[in-house]
Amino acid sequence: MAGNQMKQWLKRVGVAGFLFFFLKGLVWIAIFVGIGRCTI
């Protein structure tokens, strides 16, 4: 049973990590687009 719980935990951490970095990337893209629009 412990192995199954560990797999579930790792899966949740993986999904959370993916979402975190995905959203972080989108924020950086938005920042650079905003800077680009302000300078042009």
ABEGO torsion letter per residue (X at the ends): XAAAAAAAAAAAAAAAAAAAAAAAAAAAAAAAAAAAAAAX
